[in-house]
Amino acid sequence: MTTDFGKPPLAAENQALIEKRLREIKGAGGVPETLRIEWREQPIQVEVIDMPVGSLYYNPGTHRIRAQRTHEPARDRALEEDAWSEESQEYLHHLLQALPADPSKRDPDFDALQDSLRQFKQNDPGLITRDGVLVNGNTRRAAMKDMGTPTIRVGVLPASCTWADVNAVELALQLRKDHRREYSYINRLLAVDEQISLGRSVSDIARDFRTTGPRCEQDIWILATLNDLVERSKDGGAQLRLLDFEDQQEKLKELHRRYIKDSAASKEKADLMKESRLAAIVLNFSKTDVRLIEAEFRTRYLDKRLPDELRAQSAIAPAAAVSIPGLNRMVRAADPKVAEARALTDSILRVKAVEAAAESLPMERVAAAARTLKAAKDALEDALEPAGKDARIRKRKQAAPDRLTDACQDIEQCNTDLVLARASSSLDDETFDEAVIKLREALGKLAIESARSIKVPGDGVSWLLDVFRKEDV
């Protein structure tokens, strides 16, 4: 549901000033500047006026920094209690300047925005409610406030605007193709999730976000996975946040694709692969390293390299069956290997959470977490070396069959093209004959190399060798 933040303290003063400016525009004659927006699923033009930068309020519900608000939990709670206090607005001001992946650092894009405003002034108007709450242009207002710019050009929403309208209009403006600054990855996931919670269909959301249904399903799966990781990372006063995964976008997308593919054959193997890869992602291994992790990675390469502490934490007694409450029935328990892999990931998540909250925790606890993290990373790094070698060997073994399979698919397509060409009498007979001669030569070479490489030929290779033996005769 959309949060209703109520009215800011200067709402009445802003309403009076906005009405005055709108009357001035109408009385001035000429063609006033307008801004086109999507309003309740219909395009409308709203008038643009100048407003004092200091009179406006940041939108506490903006999607742009939704994940980053958890950077300082105490200030986030204060913002929830009073979004219009000077402290809450100052916190929003700080987050709008901050790097999405690490709000303790300043975003270079914010500095670039200030440089652009100094050189070219304000190109596009922002957008406000009649109470003076910014719907679009929050970051520009932050930049202009720091620069000491007295006024900002803004479009004015209709007087009937609600907080649901604010959310919808902001999202529609953000998803325009010409928008200069996109949401961060986690904030985009949260925006999709918000639309799902409002009861909208995946197809409608995909259309609005200018993406596909499968991509939206992927976003939903990834956010659910991240929320699960955040919950599992709880350790006393320490816990990871969604924004801690801001830079893992491509790894998470690859994980989803692989998980869906592997689940079709074996969900348990898919879960094993998922947990081991998540552990590597939490430890910030590269995308190429994460790709080396398969279902058997933990048992085949990692277990024997784990320090005793982590091995003990991930050891779980197998359960024979699980009771279904209320039905008095027993079902087979989850694979103990999956439970052990999950327990190992949980251990890594918890020490990672302690590392992230180092400033507020005892030094001894932080030091112990750092040692555990280093041991886990060293063990995983050692395990990846033989896993990489085996993956390269498998790739070499599969290269020749894969290329032949691709060639077969091309020949099947050629059959279809021949039928179409025959129907339209458009086949170039001579060119096709030359191509068939090249095919015969290629198959001849393939037969020679197959005879040299395969000691006990199967039916397919035997057929190939027989064909070219007969040609030689």
SULBEL-V646938 format. One line per field, one symbol per residue. phi: phi as a letter, one per 30 degrees, with the letter a starting at -180 (. if undefined). psi: psi as a letter, one per 20 degrees, with the letter a starting at -180 (. if undefined). A space follows every 50 residues. Layout:
phi=???
psi=???
This chain:
phi=.ddcdicdecedddedddddddddddddiicddbbdbcbhibdbccdcbc bdeddcbdddceddbdddedebeddddddddbdcdeddddddedddcdde daddcddedddddddddddciddcddabdddjcdcbjedddddddddidd bbdbdcdedddcdddedddeddddddddddbdddedddedddddddddid dddddddddhbceeddddeddddddddddddddeaidcadbeddcecced ddddddedddddddcadddddddddddddddddidddddddddceceddd bdedcddedddddcdbddcdabdceichbcbdddeedddddddddddddd ddddddcedcbddddddddddddddddddddddddddddddddddddded edddddddddddddeddddddddchcdddddddddddddddddddddddd ddccdcddddddddddedddddd
psi=qppojaqrhkgggggghghghhhhghiiaaoqprpprooljpprpqqprp qphiirqqoijpihkghihjgnhghghhhhhnijqhgghhgggghhiqph hniiqpphhghhgggghhgiaogqqaprriikpphpjghhhgghghijph qppqqpqqhjprhhggggggggghjqhjphorqrghhgghgghghghjjq qhhgghghjlarghhghggggggggghggggiipncjqprrhiijhjjgh ghghggghggghhhgohghghgggghhhghghjkqrhhghhioahjgghh hggiiqqhghhhhipppqpgrppopiikqprprqphhghghhhghggggg hhhgghkhhjqqhgggggggggggggggghghhhghhgghhhghghhigg hghhgghghhhghhgghggghhhjljpngghgghhhghgggghghhgghg hhhognqagghgggggghghhh.
